[in-house]
Amino acid sequence: MRKTTYLVNNYNYCKFVVQAIESALAQSTPFDEIIVVDDLSTDDSVNIIKEKYQDNSRIKIVVKDKNEGQLSAFNEGF
């Protein structure tokens, strides 16, 4: 059986990241995991994600220790 993953990269996307996660959760075929990689955001997006999805075991949050750009965030999630 194949495992499906939805990857979201986040850098100061406080206004959009919840919408991206909700879109993944609303799919007719559920993802096995949703990985959100934060590229050291300076807004409140990480706290919002943690508070909203703390009880959802399918959602994993990876917070990088330095900002290296979108490609680096995708690679970290992969």
N, CA, C and O atoms as a Tripos MOL2 file, in Angstrom:
@<TRIPOS>MOLECULE
protein
  312   311    78     0     0
PROTEIN
NO_CHARGES

@<TRIPOS>ATOM
      1 N           0.8280   -1.1710    0.0000 N.3       1 MET1
      2 CA          0.0000    0.0000    0.0000 C.3       1 MET1
      3 C           0.8830    1.2490    0.0000 C.2       1 MET1
      4 O           1.8790    1.3190    0.7200 O.2       1 MET1
      5 N           0.5140    2.2060   -0.7960 N.am      2 ARG2
      6 CA          1.2740    3.4450   -0.8820 C.3       2 ARG2
      7 C           0.8530    4.4270    0.1960 C.2       2 ARG2
      8 O          -0.3080    4.4760    0.6030 O.2       2 ARG2
      9 N           1.8050    5.1890    0.6380 N.am      3 LYS3
     10 CA          1.5560    6.2270    1.6230 C.3       3 LYS3
     11 C           1.4970    7.5660    0.8990 C.2       3 LYS3
     12 O           2.3580    7.8600    0.0690 O.2       3 LYS3
     13 N           0.4960    8.3750    1.2020 N.am      4 THR4
     14 CA          0.3750    9.6740    0.5450 C.3       4 THR4
     15 C           0.7080   10.7900    1.5260 C.2       4 THR4
     16 O           0.3280   10.7560    2.6960 O.2       4 THR4
     17 N           1.4220   11.7710    1.0130 N.am      5 THR5
     18 CA          1.8610   12.8940    1.8210 C.3       5 THR5
     19 C           1.5270   14.1910    1.1080 C.2       5 THR5
     20 O           1.6880   14.3000   -0.1080 O.2       5 THR5
     21 N           1.0690   15.1580    1.8540 N.am      6 TYR6
     22 CA          0.8060   16.5000    1.3540 C.3       6 TYR6
     23 C           1.8370   17.3990    2.0120 C.2       6 TYR6
     24 O           1.9430   17.4260    3.2380 O.2       6 TYR6
     25 N           2.5880   18.1270    1.2220 N.am      7 LEU7
     26 CA          3.6660   18.9640    1.7340 C.3       7 LEU7
     27 C           3.3220   20.4350    1.5470 C.2       7 LEU7
     28 O           2.9750   20.8770    0.4520 O.2       7 LEU7
     29 N           3.4270   21.1780    2.6360 N.am      8 VAL8
     30 CA          3.1830   22.6220    2.6120 C.3       8 VAL8
     31 C           4.4530   23.2960    3.1070 C.2       8 VAL8
     32 O           4.9580   22.9770    4.1830 O.2       8 VAL8
     33 N           4.9650   24.2310    2.3140 N.am      9 ASN9
     34 CA          6.0640   25.0250    2.8430 C.3       9 ASN9
     35 C           5.4940   26.3500    3.3150 C.2       9 ASN9
     36 O           4.5770   26.8960    2.7000 O.2       9 ASN9
     37 N           6.0310   26.8560    4.3910 N.am     10 ASN10
     38 CA          5.4870   28.0570    5.0130 C.3      10 ASN10
     39 C           6.6050   29.0270    5.3450 C.2      10 ASN10
     40 O           7.5920   28.6670    5.9880 O.2      10 ASN10
     41 N           6.4370   30.2510    4.9000 N.am     11 TYR11
     42 CA          7.2820   31.3540    5.3530 C.3      11 TYR11
     43 C           6.4090   32.6030    5.3960 C.2      11 TYR11
     44 O           6.1270   33.2220    4.3700 O.2      11 TYR11
     45 N           5.9950   32.9500    6.5860 N.am     12 ASN12
     46 CA          5.1440   34.1220    6.8070 C.3      12 ASN12
     47 C           3.8520   34.0670    6.0020 C.2      12 ASN12
     48 O           3.4000   35.0840    5.4750 O.2      12 ASN12
     49 N           3.2600   32.8860    5.9070 N.am     13 TYR13
     50 CA          1.9930   32.7110    5.1870 C.3      13 TYR13
     51 C           0.8360   32.5740    6.1650 C.2      13 TYR13
     52 O          -0.0730   31.7720    5.9480 O.2      13 TYR13
     53 N           0.8650   33.3430    7.2290 N.am     14 CYS14
     54 CA         -0.1480   33.2730    8.2740 C.3      14 CYS14
     55 C          -1.5630   33.3490    7.6890 C.2      14 CYS14
     56 O          -2.4660   32.6680    8.1750 O.2      14 CYS14
     57 N          -1.7620   34.1590    6.6680 N.am     15 LYS15
     58 CA         -3.0930   34.3380    6.0830 C.3      15 LYS15
     59 C          -3.5160   33.1740    5.1930 C.2      15 LYS15
     60 O          -4.6970   33.0560    4.8690 O.2      15 LYS15
     61 N          -2.5730   32.3050    4.7850 N.am     16 PHE16
     62 CA         -2.8790   31.2860    3.7940 C.3      16 PHE16
     63 C          -2.6320   29.8460    4.2370 C.2      16 PHE16
     64 O          -3.2140   28.9270    3.6600 O.2      16 PHE16
     65 N          -1.7960   29.6250    5.2320 N.am     17 VAL17
     66 CA         -1.3650   28.2660    5.5540 C.3      17 VAL17
     67 C          -2.5090   27.4190    6.0870 C.2      17 VAL17
     68 O          -2.5700   26.2260    5.7890 O.2      17 VAL17
     69 N          -3.4120   27.9920    6.8620 N.am     18 VAL18
     70 CA         -4.5500   27.2200    7.3680 C.3      18 VAL18
     71 C          -5.4410   26.7980    6.2040 C.2      18 VAL18
     72 O          -5.9490   25.6760    6.1850 O.2      18 VAL18
     73 N          -5.6300   27.6780    5.2470 N.am     19 GLN19
     74 CA         -6.4300   27.3490    4.0640 C.3      19 GLN19
     75 C          -5.7960   26.1900    3.2940 C.2      19 GLN19
     76 O          -6.5080   25.3110    2.8080 O.2      19 GLN19
     77 N          -4.4920   26.1780    3.1790 N.am     20 ALA20
     78 CA         -3.7990   25.0900    2.4740 C.3      20 ALA20
     79 C          -3.9810   23.7640    3.2200 C.2      20 ALA20
     80 O          -4.2220   22.7290    2.6000 O.2      20 ALA20
     81 N          -3.8660   23.7990    4.5350 N.am     21 ILE21
     82 CA         -4.0380   22.5800    5.3220 C.3      21 ILE21
     83 C          -5.4880   22.1010    5.2540 C.2      21 ILE21
     84 O          -5.7420   20.9090    5.0880 O.2      21 ILE21
     85 N          -6.4220   23.0160    5.3810 N.am     22 GLU22
     86 CA         -7.8410   22.6520    5.3010 C.3      22 GLU22
     87 C          -8.1830   22.0520    3.9370 C.2      22 GLU22
     88 O          -8.9990   21.1340    3.8510 O.2      22 GLU22
     89 N          -7.5690   22.5610    2.8830 N.am     23 SER23
     90 CA         -7.7780   22.0030    1.5530 C.3      23 SER23
     91 C          -7.3070   20.5550    1.4970 C.2      23 SER23
     92 O          -7.9730   19.6990    0.9140 O.2      23 SER23
     93 N          -6.1640   20.2910    2.1000 N.am     24 ALA24
     94 CA         -5.6480   18.9160    2.1320 C.3      24 ALA24
     95 C          -6.5690   18.0050    2.9290 C.2      24 ALA24
     96 O          -6.8100   16.8650    2.5310 O.2      24 ALA24
     97 N          -7.0820   18.4940    4.0450 N.am     25 LEU25
     98 CA         -7.9700   17.6930    4.8780 C.3      25 LEU25
     99 C          -9.3190   17.4270    4.2130 C.2      25 LEU25
    100 O          -9.9930   16.4530    4.5450 O.2      25 LEU25
    101 N          -9.7100   18.2840    3.2830 N.am     26 ALA26
    102 CA        -11.0160   18.1620    2.6340 C.3      26 ALA26
    103 C         -11.0150   17.2590    1.4020 C.2      26 ALA26
    104 O         -12.0680   17.0450    0.8000 O.2      26 ALA26
    105 N          -9.8660   16.7300    1.0200 N.am     27 GLN27
    106 CA         -9.7990   15.8920   -0.1720 C.3      27 GLN27
    107 C         -10.6090   14.6060    0.0200 C.2      27 GLN27
    108 O         -10.6940   14.0750    1.1280 O.2      27 GLN27
    109 N         -11.1960   14.1170   -1.0640 N.am     28 SER28
    110 CA        -12.0290   12.9140   -0.9690 C.3      28 SER28
    111 C         -11.2130   11.6680   -0.6200 C.2      28 SER28
    112 O         -11.7290   10.7520    0.0210 O.2      28 SER28
    113 N          -9.9670   11.6270   -1.0280 N.am     29 THR29
    114 CA         -9.0590   10.5620   -0.6120 C.3      29 THR29
    115 C          -8.0880   11.1790    0.3940 C.2      29 THR29
    116 O          -7.2610   12.0110    0.0210 O.2      29 THR29
    117 N          -8.1770   10.7860    1.6510 N.am     30 PRO30
    118 CA         -7.3590   11.4510    2.6710 C.3      30 PRO30
    119 C          -5.8700   11.1420    2.5240 C.2      30 PRO30
    120 O          -5.4760   10.0410    2.1400 O.2      30 PRO30
    121 N          -5.0700   12.1380    2.8380 N.am     31 PHE31
    122 CA         -3.6240   11.9520    2.8780 C.3      31 PHE31
    123 C          -3.2590   11.2330    4.1740 C.2      31 PHE31
    124 O          -3.9070   11.4270    5.2030 O.2      31 PHE31
    125 N          -2.2240   10.4080    4.1190 N.am     32 ASP32
    126 CA         -1.7530    9.7220    5.3210 C.3      32 ASP32
    127 C          -1.0760   10.6900    6.2820 C.2      32 ASP32
    128 O          -1.1440   10.5270    7.5000 O.2      32 ASP32
    129 N          -0.4250   11.6950    5.7160 N.am     33 GLU33
    130 CA          0.2350   12.6960    6.5430 C.3      33 GLU33
    131 C           0.2690   14.0260    5.8030 C.2      33 GLU33
    132 O           0.2850   14.0810    4.5740 O.2      33 GLU33
    133 N           0.2810   15.0830    6.5850 N.am     34 ILE34
    134 CA          0.4130   16.4340    6.0590 C.3      34 ILE34
    135 C           1.6140   17.0330    6.7700 C.2      34 ILE34
    136 O           1.6110   17.1990    7.9890 O.2      34 ILE34
    137 N           2.6290   17.3530    5.9990 N.am     35 ILE35
    138 CA          3.8560   17.9030    6.5630 C.3      35 ILE35
    139 C           3.9170   19.3920    6.2360 C.2      35 ILE35
    140 O           3.8390   19.7880    5.0730 O.2      35 ILE35
    141 N           4.0580   20.2080    7.2770 N.am     36 VAL36
    142 CA          4.2180   21.6520    7.1060 C.3      36 VAL36
    143 C           5.6470   21.9810    7.5050 C.2      36 VAL36
    144 O           6.0480   21.7640    8.6480 O.2      36 VAL36
    145 N           6.4150   22.5090    6.5530 N.am     37 VAL37
    146 CA          7.7930   22.9030    6.8330 C.3      37 VAL37
    147 C           7.8320   24.4170    6.9290 C.2      37 VAL37
    148 O           7.5390   25.1210    5.9620 O.2      37 VAL37
    149 N           8.1950   24.9070    8.0940 N.am     38 ASP38
    150 CA          8.2990   26.3470    8.3020 C.3      38 ASP38
    151 C           9.7470   26.7760    8.1350 C.2      38 ASP38
    152 O          10.6530   26.2270    8.7620 O.2      38 ASP38
    153 N           9.9440   27.7610    7.2830 N.am     39 ASP39
    154 CA         11.2810   28.2450    6.9530 C.3      39 ASP39
    155 C          11.6580   29.4430    7.8330 C.2      39 ASP39
    156 O          12.1300   30.4710    7.3470 O.2      39 ASP39
    157 N          11.4340   29.2760    9.1460 N.am     40 LEU40
    158 CA         11.7520   30.2820   10.1610 C.3      40 LEU40
    159 C          10.9220   31.5610    9.9790 C.2      40 LEU40
    160 O          11.4580   32.6650    9.8750 O.2      40 LEU40
    161 N           9.6070   31.3720    9.9460 N.am     41 SER41
    162 CA          8.6940   32.5080    9.8080 C.3      41 SER41
    163 C           8.8470   33.4750   10.9670 C.2      41 SER41
    164 O           9.1890   33.0890   12.0840 O.2      41 SER41
    165 N           8.5860   34.7360   10.6740 N.am     42 THR42
    166 CA          8.6240   35.7670   11.7050 C.3      42 THR42
    167 C           7.2180   36.2240   12.0830 C.2      42 THR42
    168 O           7.0570   37.0520   12.9780 O.2      42 THR42
    169 N           6.2070   35.6950   11.4130 N.am     43 ASP43
    170 CA          4.8320   36.0090   11.7860 C.3      43 ASP43
    171 C           4.3380   34.9470   12.7770 C.2      43 ASP43
    172 O           5.1440   34.1820   13.3070 O.2      43 ASP43
    173 N           3.0740   34.8940   13.0230 N.am     44 ASP44
    174 CA          2.5250   33.9870   14.0420 C.3      44 ASP44
    175 C           2.0240   32.6670   13.4450 C.2      44 ASP44
    176 O           1.2860   31.9360   14.1060 O.2      44 ASP44
    177 N           2.4090   32.3580   12.2220 N.am     45 SER45
    178 CA          1.8440   31.1950   11.5320 C.3      45 SER45
    179 C           2.1410   29.8680   12.2370 C.2      45 SER45
    180 O           1.2650   29.0050   12.2850 O.2      45 SER45
    181 N           3.3180   29.6820   12.7720 N.am     46 VAL46
    182 CA          3.6540   28.4160   13.4350 C.3      46 VAL46
    183 C           2.7640   28.2080   14.6590 C.2      46 VAL46
    184 O           2.2600   27.1070   14.8790 O.2      46 VAL46
    185 N           2.5700   29.2480   15.4470 N.am     47 ASN47
    186 CA          1.7060   29.1270   16.6330 C.3      47 ASN47
    187 C           0.2640   28.8430   16.2360 C.2      47 ASN47
    188 O          -0.4150   28.0540   16.8940 O.2      47 ASN47
    189 N          -0.2030   29.4690   15.1840 N.am     48 ILE48
    190 CA         -1.5670   29.2250   14.7090 C.3      48 ILE48
    191 C          -1.7330   27.7740   14.2890 C.2      48 ILE48
    192 O          -2.7250   27.1360   14.6400 O.2      48 ILE48
    193 N          -0.7700   27.2480   13.5410 N.am     49 ILE49
    194 CA         -0.8250   25.8540   13.0960 C.3      49 ILE49
    195 C          -0.8100   24.9160   14.2960 C.2      49 ILE49
    196 O          -1.6120   23.9850   14.3700 O.2      49 ILE49
    197 N           0.0930   25.1550   15.2300 N.am     50 LYS50
    198 CA          0.2020   24.2890   16.4100 C.3      50 LYS50
    199 C          -1.0880   24.2960   17.2300 C.2      50 LYS50
    200 O          -1.5510   23.2420   17.6670 O.2      50 LYS50
    201 N          -1.6620   25.4630   17.4360 N.am     51 GLU51
    202 CA         -2.8950   25.5510   18.2290 C.3      51 GLU51
    203 C          -4.0720   24.8860   17.5230 C.2      51 GLU51
    204 O          -4.8350   24.1500   18.1480 O.2      51 GLU51
    205 N          -4.2210   25.1390   16.2400 N.am     52 LYS52
    206 CA         -5.3830   24.6530   15.5040 C.3      52 LYS52
    207 C          -5.3380   23.1390   15.2830 C.2      52 LYS52
    208 O          -6.3780   22.4810   15.2970 O.2      52 LYS52
    209 N          -4.1470   22.5870   15.0810 N.am     53 TYR53
    210 CA         -4.0260   21.1800   14.6980 C.3      53 TYR53
    211 C          -3.2830   20.3220   15.7180 C.2      53 TYR53
    212 O          -2.7800   19.2550   15.3660 O.2      53 TYR53
    213 N          -3.2050   20.7560   16.9500 N.am     54 GLN54
    214 CA         -2.4520   20.0150   17.9670 C.3      54 GLN54
    215 C          -2.9850   18.6110   18.2130 C.2      54 GLN54
    216 O          -2.2350   17.7330   18.6410 O.2      54 GLN54
    217 N          -4.2580   18.3890   17.9520 N.am     55 ASP55
    218 CA         -4.8520   17.0730   18.2000 C.3      55 ASP55
    219 C          -4.9350   16.2070   16.9510 C.2      55 ASP55
    220 O          -5.4860   15.1070   16.9980 O.2      55 ASP55
    221 N          -4.4010   16.6830   15.8450 N.am     56 ASN56
    222 CA         -4.4500   15.9220   14.5960 C.3      56 ASN56
    223 C          -3.0890   15.2610   14.3580 C.2      56 ASN56
    224 O          -2.1200   15.9310   14.0000 O.2      56 ASN56
    225 N          -3.0270   13.9670   14.5570 N.am     57 SER57
    226 CA         -1.7480   13.2520   14.4610 C.3      57 SER57
    227 C          -1.2250   13.1430   13.0260 C.2      57 SER57
    228 O          -0.0540   12.8250   12.8230 O.2      57 SER57
    229 N          -2.0640   13.3990   12.0430 N.am     58 ARG58
    230 CA         -1.6060   13.3370   10.6510 C.3      58 ARG58
    231 C          -0.7930   14.5640   10.2530 C.2      58 ARG58
    232 O          -0.0690   14.5330    9.2580 O.2      58 ARG58
    233 N          -0.9090   15.6380   11.0220 N.am     59 ILE59
    234 CA         -0.2210   16.8830   10.6800 C.3      59 ILE59
    235 C           1.0680   16.9800   11.4740 C.2      59 ILE59
    236 O           1.0740   16.9510   12.7050 O.2      59 ILE59
    237 N           2.1610   17.0970   10.7310 N.am     60 LYS60
    238 CA          3.4840   17.2050   11.3460 C.3      60 LYS60
    239 C           4.0700   18.5640   10.9730 C.2      60 LYS60
    240 O           4.0000   18.9750    9.8150 O.2      60 LYS60
    241 N           4.6400   19.2500   11.9380 N.am     61 ILE61
    242 CA          5.2320   20.5600   11.7080 C.3      61 ILE61
    243 C           6.7370   20.4520   11.9000 C.2      61 ILE61
    244 O           7.2160   19.9910   12.9370 O.2      61 ILE61
    245 N           7.4700   20.8830   10.8880 N.am     62 VAL62
    246 CA          8.9280   20.9190   10.9400 C.3      62 VAL62
    247 C           9.3340   22.3840   10.8860 C.2      62 VAL62
    248 O           9.0210   23.0770    9.9190 O.2      62 VAL62
    249 N          10.0220   22.8580   11.9060 N.am     63 VAL63
    250 CA         10.4840   24.2410   11.9390 C.3      63 VAL63
    251 C          11.9900   24.2370   11.7230 C.2      63 VAL63
    252 O          12.7460   23.7000   12.5320 O.2      63 VAL63
    253 N          12.4090   24.8420   10.6230 N.am     64 LYS64
    254 CA         13.8460   24.8930   10.3150 C.3      64 LYS64
    255 C          14.5430   25.8690   11.2520 C.2      64 LYS64
    256 O          13.9080   26.7680   11.8020 O.2      64 LYS64
    257 N          15.8380   25.6940   11.4320 N.am     65 ASP65
    258 CA         16.5690   26.5670   12.3390 C.3      65 ASP65
    259 C          17.1600   27.7980   11.6600 C.2      65 ASP65
    260 O          17.7000   28.6800   12.3270 O.2      65 ASP65
    261 N          17.0550   27.8590   10.3120 N.am     66 LYS66
    262 CA         17.4270   29.0870    9.6080 C.3      66 LYS66
    263 C          16.6720   29.1640    8.2850 C.2      66 LYS66
    264 O          16.2910   28.1460    7.7080 O.2      66 LYS66
    265 N          16.4690   30.3760    7.8270 N.am     67 ASN67
    266 CA         15.7390   30.6110    6.5870 C.3      67 ASN67
    267 C          16.6560   30.3580    5.4030 C.2      67 ASN67
    268 O          17.7000   30.9920    5.2570 O.2      67 ASN67
    269 N          16.2380   29.4030    4.5480 N.am     68 GLU68
    270 CA         17.0540   29.0620    3.3790 C.3      68 GLU68
    271 C          16.2600   29.0770    2.0800 C.2      68 GLU68
    272 O          16.7940   28.7070    1.0340 O.2      68 GLU68
    273 N          15.0180   29.4880    2.1210 N.am     69 GLY69
    274 CA         14.2290   29.6170    0.9050 C.3      69 GLY69
    275 C          13.2980   28.4460    0.6460 C.2      69 GLY69
    276 O          13.3580   27.4110    1.3090 O.2      69 GLY69
    277 N          12.4350   28.6470   -0.3410 N.am     70 GLN70
    278 CA         11.3680   27.7090   -0.6510 C.3      70 GLN70
    279 C          11.8810   26.3270   -1.0570 C.2      70 GLN70
    280 O          11.3600   25.3220   -0.5750 O.2      70 GLN70
    281 N          12.8640   26.2520   -1.9100 N.am     71 LEU71
    282 CA         13.3820   24.9600   -2.3470 C.3      71 LEU71
    283 C          13.9520   24.1670   -1.1760 C.2      71 LEU71
    284 O          13.7590   22.9540   -1.0860 O.2      71 LEU71
    285 N          14.6420   24.8430   -0.2980 N.am     72 SER72
    286 CA         15.1950   24.1860    0.8730 C.3      72 SER72
    287 C          14.0910   23.6340    1.7740 C.2      72 SER72
    288 O          14.2310   22.5520    2.3440 O.2      72 SER72
    289 N          12.9950   24.3800    1.8990 N.am     73 ALA73
    290 CA         11.8660   23.9140    2.7060 C.3      73 ALA73
    291 C          11.2370   22.6700    2.0920 C.2      73 ALA73
    292 O          10.8980   21.7270    2.8070 O.2      73 ALA73
    293 N          11.0780   22.6650    0.7630 N.am     74 PHE74
    294 CA         10.5480   21.4810    0.1070 C.3      74 PHE74
    295 C          11.4700   20.2830    0.3010 C.2      74 PHE74
    296 O          11.0060   19.1760    0.5710 O.2      74 PHE74
    297 N          12.7600   20.5020    0.1650 N.am     75 ASN75
    298 CA         13.7260   19.4080    0.3660 C.3      75 ASN75
    299 C          13.6660   18.8840    1.7990 C.2      75 ASN75
    300 O          13.7470   17.6760    2.0170 O.2      75 ASN75
    301 N          13.5280   19.7610    2.7580 N.am     76 GLU76
    302 CA         13.4340   19.3510    4.1640 C.3      76 GLU76
    303 C          12.1960   18.4790    4.3760 C.2      76 GLU76
    304 O          12.2520   17.4790    5.0920 O.2      76 GLU76
    305 N          11.0930   18.8550    3.7580 N.am     77 GLY77
    306 CA          9.8710   18.0640    3.8830 C.3      77 GLY77
    307 C           9.9650   16.7170    3.2180 C.2      77 GLY77
    308 O           9.4030   15.7310    3.6950 O.2      77 GLY77
    309 N          10.6800   16.6810    2.1120 N.am     78 PHE78
    310 CA         10.8340   15.4360    1.3790 C.3      78 PHE78
    311 C          11.6710   14.4640    2.1660 C.2      78 PHE78
    312 O          11.9150   13.3470    1.7080 O.2      78 PHE78
@<TRIPOS>BOND
     1     1     2 1
     2     2     3 1
     3     3     4 2
     4     3     5 am
     5     5     6 1
     6     6     7 1
     7     7     8 2
     8     7     9 am
     9     9    10 1
    10    10    11 1
    11    11    12 2
    12    11    13 am
    13    13    14 1
    14    14    15 1
    15    15    16 2
    16    15    17 am
    17    17    18 1
    18    18    19 1
    19    19    20 2
    20    19    21 am
    21    21    22 1
    22    22    23 1
    23    23    24 2
    24    23    25 am
    25    25    26 1
    26    26    27 1
    27    27    28 2
    28    27    29 am
    29    29    30 1
    30    30    31 1
    31    31    32 2
    32    31    33 am
    33    33    34 1
    34    34    35 1
    35    35    36 2
    36    35    37 am
    37    37    38 1
    38    38    39 1
    39    39    40 2
    40    39    41 am
    41    41    42 1
    42    42    43 1
    43    43    44 2
    44    43    45 am
    45    45    46 1
    46    46    47 1
    47    47    48 2
    48    47    49 am
    49    49    50 1
    50    50    51 1
    51    51    52 2
    52    51    53 am
    53    53    54 1
    54    54    55 1
    55    55    56 2
    56    55    57 am
    57    57    58 1
    58    58    59 1
    59    59    60 2
    60    59    61 am
    61    61    62 1
    62    62    63 1
    63    63    64 2
    64    63    65 am
    65    65    66 1
    66    66    67 1
    67    67    68 2
    68    67    69 am
    69    69    70 1
    70    70    71 1
    71    71    72 2
    72    71    73 am
    73    73    74 1
    74    74    75 1
    75    75    76 2
    76    75    77 am
    77    77    78 1
    78    78    79 1
    79    79    80 2
    80    79    81 am
    81    81    82 1
    82    82    83 1
    83    83    84 2
    84    83    85 am
    85    85    86 1
    86    86    87 1
    87    87    88 2
    88    87    89 am
    89    89    90 1
    90    90    91 1
    91    91    92 2
    92    91    93 am
    93    93    94 1
    94    94    95 1
    95    95    96 2
    96    95    97 am
    97    97    98 1
    98    98    99 1
    99    99   100 2
   100    99   101 am
   101   101   102 1
   102   102   103 1
   103   103   104 2
   104   103   105 am
   105   105   106 1
   106   106   107 1
   107   107   108 2
   108   107   109 am
   109   109   110 1
   110   110   111 1
   111   111   112 2
   112   111   113 am
   113   113   114 1
   114   114   115 1
   115   115   116 2
   116   115   117 am
   117   117   118 1
   118   118   119 1
   119   119   120 2
   120   119   121 am
   121   121   122 1
   122   122   123 1
   123   123   124 2
   124   123   125 am
   125   125   126 1
   126   126   127 1
   127   127   128 2
   128   127   129 am
   129   129   130 1
   130   130   131 1
   131   131   132 2
   132   131   133 am
   133   133   134 1
   134   134   135 1
   135   135   136 2
   136   135   137 am
   137   137   138 1
   138   138   139 1
   139   139   140 2
   140   139   141 am
   141   141   142 1
   142   142   143 1
   143   143   144 2
   144   143   145 am
   145   145   146 1
   146   146   147 1
   147   147   148 2
   148   147   149 am
   149   149   150 1
   150   150   151 1
   151   151   152 2
   152   151   153 am
   153   153   154 1
   154   154   155 1
   155   155   156 2
   156   155   157 am
   157   157   158 1
   158   158   159 1
   159   159   160 2
   160   159   161 am
   161   161   162 1
   162   162   163 1
   163   163   164 2
   164   163   165 am
   165   165   166 1
   166   166   167 1
   167   167   168 2
   168   167   169 am
   169   169   170 1
   170   170   171 1
   171   171   172 2
   172   171   173 am
   173   173   174 1
   174   174   175 1
   175   175   176 2
   176   175   177 am
   177   177   178 1
   178   178   179 1
   179   179   180 2
   180   179   181 am
   181   181   182 1
   182   182   183 1
   183   183   184 2
   184   183   185 am
   185   185   186 1
   186   186   187 1
   187   187   188 2
   188   187   189 am
   189   189   190 1
   190   190   191 1
   191   191   192 2
   192   191   193 am
   193   193   194 1
   194   194   195 1
   195   195   196 2
   196   195   197 am
   197   197   198 1
   198   198   199 1
   199   199   200 2
   200   199   201 am
   201   201   202 1
   202   202   203 1
   203   203   204 2
   204   203   205 am
   205   205   206 1
   206   206   207 1
   207   207   208 2
   208   207   209 am
   209   209   210 1
   210   210   211 1
   211   211   212 2
   212   211   213 am
   213   213   214 1
   214   214   215 1
   215   215   216 2
   216   215   217 am
   217   217   218 1
   218   218   219 1
   219   219   220 2
   220   219   221 am
   221   221   222 1
   222   222   223 1
   223   223   224 2
   224   223   225 am
   225   225   226 1
   226   226   227 1
   227   227   228 2
   228   227   229 am
   229   229   230 1
   230   230   231 1
   231   231   232 2
   232   231   233 am
   233   233   234 1
   234   234   235 1
   235   235   236 2
   236   235   237 am
   237   237   238 1
   238   238   239 1
   239   239   240 2
   240   239   241 am
   241   241   242 1
   242   242   243 1
   243   243   244 2
   244   243   245 am
   245   245   246 1
   246   246   247 1
   247   247   248 2
   248   247   249 am
   249   249   250 1
   250   250   251 1
   251   251   252 2
   252   251   253 am
   253   253   254 1
   254   254   255 1
   255   255   256 2
   256   255   257 am
   257   257   258 1
   258   258   259 1
   259   259   260 2
   260   259   261 am
   261   261   262 1
   262   262   263 1
   263   263   264 2
   264   263   265 am
   265   265   266 1
   266   266   267 1
   267   267   268 2
   268   267   269 am
   269   269   270 1
   270   270   271 1
   271   271   272 2
   272   271   273 am
   273   273   274 1
   274   274   275 1
   275   275   276 2
   276   275   277 am
   277   277   278 1
   278   278   279 1
   279   279   280 2
   280   279   281 am
   281   281   282 1
   282   282   283 1
   283   283   284 2
   284   283   285 am
   285   285   286 1
   286   286   287 1
   287   287   288 2
   288   287   289 am
   289   289   290 1
   290   290   291 1
   291   291   292 2
   292   291   293 am
   293   293   294 1
   294   294   295 1
   295   295   296 2
   296   295   297 am
   297   297   298 1
   298   298   299 1
   299   299   300 2
   300   299   301 am
   301   301   302 1
   302   302   303 1
   303   303   304 2
   304   303   305 am
   305   305   306 1
   306   306   307 1
   307   307   308 2
   308   307   309 am
   309   309   310 1
   310   310   311 1
   311   311   312 2
@<TRIPOS>SUBSTRUCTURE
     1 MET1         2 RESIDUE 1 A MET
     2 ARG2         6 RESIDUE 1 A ARG
     3 LYS3        10 RESIDUE 1 A LYS
     4 THR4        14 RESIDUE 1 A THR
     5 THR5        18 RESIDUE 1 A THR
     6 TYR6        22 RESIDUE 1 A TYR
     7 LEU7        26 RESIDUE 1 A LEU
     8 VAL8        30 RESIDUE 1 A VAL
     9 ASN9        34 RESIDUE 1 A ASN
    10 ASN10       38 RESIDUE 1 A ASN
    11 TYR11       42 RESIDUE 1 A TYR
    12 ASN12       46 RESIDUE 1 A ASN
    13 TYR13       50 RESIDUE 1 A TYR
    14 CYS14       54 RESIDUE 1 A CYS
    15 LYS15       58 RESIDUE 1 A LYS
    16 PHE16       62 RESIDUE 1 A PHE
    17 VAL17       66 RESIDUE 1 A VAL
    18 VAL18       70 RESIDUE 1 A VAL
    19 GLN19       74 RESIDUE 1 A GLN
    20 ALA20       78 RESIDUE 1 A ALA
    21 ILE21       82 RESIDUE 1 A ILE
    22 GLU22       86 RESIDUE 1 A GLU
    23 SER23       90 RESIDUE 1 A SER
    24 ALA24       94 RESIDUE 1 A ALA
    25 LEU25       98 RESIDUE 1 A LEU
    26 ALA26      102 RESIDUE 1 A ALA
    27 GLN27      106 RESIDUE 1 A GLN
    28 SER28      110 RESIDUE 1 A SER
    29 THR29      114 RESIDUE 1 A THR
    30 PRO30      118 RESIDUE 1 A PRO
    31 PHE31      122 RESIDUE 1 A PHE
    32 ASP32      126 RESIDUE 1 A ASP
    33 GLU33      130 RESIDUE 1 A GLU
    34 ILE34      134 RESIDUE 1 A ILE
    35 ILE35      138 RESIDUE 1 A ILE
    36 VAL36      142 RESIDUE 1 A VAL
    37 VAL37      146 RESIDUE 1 A VAL
    38 ASP38      150 RESIDUE 1 A ASP
    39 ASP39      154 RESIDUE 1 A ASP
    40 LEU40      158 RESIDUE 1 A LEU
    41 SER41      162 RESIDUE 1 A SER
    42 THR42      166 RESIDUE 1 A THR
    43 ASP43      170 RESIDUE 1 A ASP
    44 ASP44      174 RESIDUE 1 A ASP
    45 SER45      178 RESIDUE 1 A SER
    46 VAL46      182 RESIDUE 1 A VAL
    47 ASN47      186 RESIDUE 1 A ASN
    48 ILE48      190 RESIDUE 1 A ILE
    49 ILE49      194 RESIDUE 1 A ILE
    50 LYS50      198 RESIDUE 1 A LYS
    51 GLU51      202 RESIDUE 1 A GLU
    52 LYS52      206 RESIDUE 1 A LYS
    53 TYR53      210 RESIDUE 1 A TYR
    54 GLN54      214 RESIDUE 1 A GLN
    55 ASP55      218 RESIDUE 1 A ASP
    56 ASN56      222 RESIDUE 1 A ASN
    57 SER57      226 RESIDUE 1 A SER
    58 ARG58      230 RESIDUE 1 A ARG
    59 ILE59      234 RESIDUE 1 A ILE
    60 LYS60      238 RESIDUE 1 A LYS
    61 ILE61      242 RESIDUE 1 A ILE
    62 VAL62      246 RESIDUE 1 A VAL
    63 VAL63      250 RESIDUE 1 A VAL
    64 LYS64      254 RESIDUE 1 A LYS
    65 ASP65      258 RESIDUE 1 A ASP
    66 LYS66      262 RESIDUE 1 A LYS
    67 ASN67      266 RESIDUE 1 A ASN
    68 GLU68      270 RESIDUE 1 A GLU
    69 GLY69      274 RESIDUE 1 A GLY
    70 GLN70      278 RESIDUE 1 A GLN
    71 LEU71      282 RESIDUE 1 A LEU
    72 SER72      286 RESIDUE 1 A SER
    73 ALA73      290 RESIDUE 1 A ALA
    74 PHE74      294 RESIDUE 1 A PHE
    75 ASN75      298 RESIDUE 1 A ASN
    76 GLU76      302 RESIDUE 1 A GLU
    77 GLY77      306 RESIDUE 1 A GLY
    78 PHE78      310 RESIDUE 1 A PHE
